[in-house]
Amino acid sequence: MDKILLIEDNTEIRENMAEILELANYEVFTAENGKIGVEQALEHKPDLVICDIMMPVLDGYGVLHLFHKNHMLQNTAFIFLTAKAERSEIRKGMELGADDYITKPFDGTELLNAIEIRLKKAKMLRQDFPNGIEGVDGLVAASASKDYLAELKENRSINKYKKKQLIYSEGNHPSKLFYLIKGKIKTYRKNEDGKELIVDLYSEGDFIGYMPLLEDKIYSDSAEALEDSEIALIPKAEFQQLVNNNPWVMKKFLGILSKNVHEKESRLLGIAYDSLRKKVAETLVTLYRKYNPDRSDSFYIDLSRENLAAIAGVAKESLIRTLTDFKDEGIVSLQNSQIHILKFAKLENMCN
């Protein structure tokens, strides 16, 4: 049963609305002012809030502001209820992040329809969306009731990059979001001595170069094709319009695109503190999981020893020596640049 919190200072209106909502099989909590309403929200964690604007103690705008500052409440569906129907008031409420606006007087059908729509969208936005264009389409469709998949794919410029070709360079200003259709991409940084550290790896269905667009900053790394690749280009203005139109879209988009942040931080810590064998084992496990999600026995890693060393954060000579040890132990087989993992479970155990 969905929980609804009703914040309204007018006793008659509050009681009548609560009766309608209970008849519609909602669990209803009520509050006579904004301060009590926030306390009720923290206690009951409602799925949706209907809140009057003009109230004593704390008005509706103040309630919404406090909701957005509290991580437990900030994604709660929020409908303003008011007798004011001026465009400026509606605009102010929407800019603050309200999901809908109902003006008094209203009938029960109008109220219930608005609640049903907002609850449905809230549930869709709370689900996990896959990475890639399909995930973004699901997110935006859930937020805006519009199918964006065709728009994102139609008439999209697609560039082809050869192996080792640079896609963007550290220090430049971003003008596009990159969507990897085919191939493998690495992002990397170099220190003052020219030593390369691979920051991240990307496969089909990944977006690349989004953080500088979100932060409006220059690239802090460079991107290069690890093999022949195809990339769709999404203009900066289109991407920014997509994420700026709705605060929920922005937050969920960040969630979709930043799922690897924790893994990246853990990997960098591992580079600093792990043993040589563990660093190489974790690199092989990471590549196996990323580029072989179906766990095919025929999969092999085909990257230069320079790139593997840069991913692991070790010297090339140390990497080669460790791979030879793994080969002698029957964990991997080596043929030219190709590495075939024979005992994946043993490599995983080394990472623990």
ChimeraX attribute file (.defattr): number of C-alpha atoms within 10 A of each C-alpha:
attribute: neighborCount
match mode: 1-to-1
recipient: residues
	/A:1	7
	/A:2	11
	/A:3	17
	/A:4	26
	/A:5	25
	/A:6	28
	/A:7	29
	/A:8	28
	/A:9	20
	/A:10	12
	/A:11	11
	/A:12	10
	/A:13	11
	/A:14	17
	/A:15	14
	/A:16	11
	/A:17	20
	/A:18	20
	/A:19	14
	/A:20	16
	/A:21	20
	/A:22	13
	/A:23	10
	/A:24	10
	/A:25	12
	/A:26	16
	/A:27	16
	/A:28	19
	/A:29	18
	/A:30	22
	/A:31	20
	/A:32	18
	/A:33	24
	/A:34	27
	/A:35	19
	/A:36	16
	/A:37	23
	/A:38	22
	/A:39	12
	/A:40	18
	/A:41	23
	/A:42	14
	/A:43	9
	/A:44	13
	/A:45	17
	/A:46	20
	/A:47	21
	/A:48	24
	/A:49	25
	/A:50	23
	/A:51	29
	/A:52	27
	/A:53	25
	/A:54	18
	/A:55	18
	/A:56	13
	/A:57	11
	/A:58	16
	/A:59	19
	/A:60	26
	/A:61	21
	/A:62	14
	/A:63	20
	/A:64	25
	/A:65	13
	/A:66	16
	/A:67	19
	/A:68	15
	/A:69	10
	/A:70	11
	/A:71	10
	/A:72	12
	/A:73	19
	/A:74	16
	/A:75	19
	/A:76	23
	/A:77	23
	/A:78	25
	/A:79	25
	/A:80	22
	/A:81	25
	/A:82	19
	/A:83	13
	/A:84	14
	/A:85	13
	/A:86	9
	/A:87	9
	/A:88	10
	/A:89	14
	/A:90	18
	/A:91	13
	/A:92	12
	/A:93	20
	/A:94	16
	/A:95	13
	/A:96	13
	/A:97	21
	/A:98	19
	/A:99	20
	/A:100	18
	/A:101	20
	/A:102	20
	/A:103	15
	/A:104	10
	/A:105	8
	/A:106	11
	/A:107	9
	/A:108	11
	/A:109	10
	/A:110	10
	/A:111	17
	/A:112	14
	/A:113	10
	/A:114	15
	/A:115	20
	/A:116	12
	/A:117	12
	/A:118	21
	/A:119	18
	/A:120	13
	/A:121	18
	/A:122	21
	/A:123	12
	/A:124	16
	/A:125	20
	/A:126	14
	/A:127	11
	/A:128	13
	/A:129	18
	/A:130	15
	/A:131	18
	/A:132	17
	/A:133	19
	/A:134	14
	/A:135	18
	/A:136	22
	/A:137	20
	/A:138	21
	/A:139	28
	/A:140	24
	/A:141	18
	/A:142	19
	/A:143	21
	/A:144	13
	/A:145	12
	/A:146	11
	/A:147	14
	/A:148	19
	/A:149	16
	/A:150	9
	/A:151	10
	/A:152	17
	/A:153	12
	/A:154	9
	/A:155	9
	/A:156	13
	/A:157	11
	/A:158	15
	/A:159	14
	/A:160	15
	/A:161	19
	/A:162	15
	/A:163	15
	/A:164	14
	/A:165	16
	/A:166	16
	/A:167	19
	/A:168	16
	/A:169	18
	/A:170	16
	/A:171	12
	/A:172	14
	/A:173	15
	/A:174	20
	/A:175	15
	/A:176	19
	/A:177	23
	/A:178	21
	/A:179	23
	/A:180	24
	/A:181	20
	/A:182	17
	/A:183	20
	/A:184	20
	/A:185	27
	/A:186	23
	/A:187	24
	/A:188	19
	/A:189	17
	/A:190	13
	/A:191	8
	/A:192	6
	/A:193	6
	/A:194	8
	/A:195	11
	/A:196	17
	/A:197	21
	/A:198	20
	/A:199	18
	/A:200	18
	/A:201	20
	/A:202	20
	/A:203	18
	/A:204	18
	/A:205	18
	/A:206	19
	/A:207	21
	/A:208	23
	/A:209	21
	/A:210	20
	/A:211	17
	/A:212	19
	/A:213	19
	/A:214	15
	/A:215	8
	/A:216	12
	/A:217	13
	/A:218	16
	/A:219	19
	/A:220	16
	/A:221	21
	/A:222	20
	/A:223	25
	/A:224	21
	/A:225	21
	/A:226	23
	/A:227	18
	/A:228	15
	/A:229	21
	/A:230	20
	/A:231	25
	/A:232	21
	/A:233	17
	/A:234	18
	/A:235	15
	/A:236	17
	/A:237	12
	/A:238	12
	/A:239	16
	/A:240	15
	/A:241	10
	/A:242	16
	/A:243	18
	/A:244	13
	/A:245	14
	/A:246	17
	/A:247	16
	/A:248	21
	/A:249	21
	/A:250	18
	/A:251	13
	/A:252	20
	/A:253	19
	/A:254	15
	/A:255	15
	/A:256	19
	/A:257	19
	/A:258	15
	/A:259	11
	/A:260	12
	/A:261	12
	/A:262	9
	/A:263	13
	/A:264	14
	/A:265	12
	/A:266	12
	/A:267	22
	/A:268	16
	/A:269	11
	/A:270	18
	/A:271	19
	/A:272	12
	/A:273	11
	/A:274	15
	/A:275	11
	/A:276	18
	/A:277	19
	/A:278	21
	/A:279	25
	/A:280	28
	/A:281	22
	/A:282	24
	/A:283	20
	/A:284	24
	/A:285	18
	/A:286	17
	/A:287	18
	/A:288	20
	/A:289	11
	/A:290	13
	/A:291	17
	/A:292	15
	/A:293	9
	/A:294	10
	/A:295	11
	/A:296	9
	/A:297	10
	/A:298	8
	/A:299	15
	/A:300	21
	/A:301	17
	/A:302	16
	/A:303	15
	/A:304	14
	/A:305	16
	/A:306	16
	/A:307	16
	/A:308	23
	/A:309	23
	/A:310	21
	/A:311	27
	/A:312	25
	/A:313	23
	/A:314	18
	/A:315	15
	/A:316	17
	/A:317	12
	/A:318	14
	/A:319	22
	/A:320	16
	/A:321	12
	/A:322	18
	/A:323	21
	/A:324	16
	/A:325	14
	/A:326	21
	/A:327	17
	/A:328	11
	/A:329	11
	/A:330	12
	/A:331	18
	/A:332	20
	/A:333	18
	/A:334	15
	/A:335	9
	/A:336	7
	/A:337	11
	/A:338	15
	/A:339	18
	/A:340	20
	/A:341	23
	/A:342	16
	/A:343	14
	/A:344	16
	/A:345	11
	/A:346	11
	/A:347	22
	/A:348	15
	/A:349	11
	/A:350	14
	/A:351	16
	/A:352	7
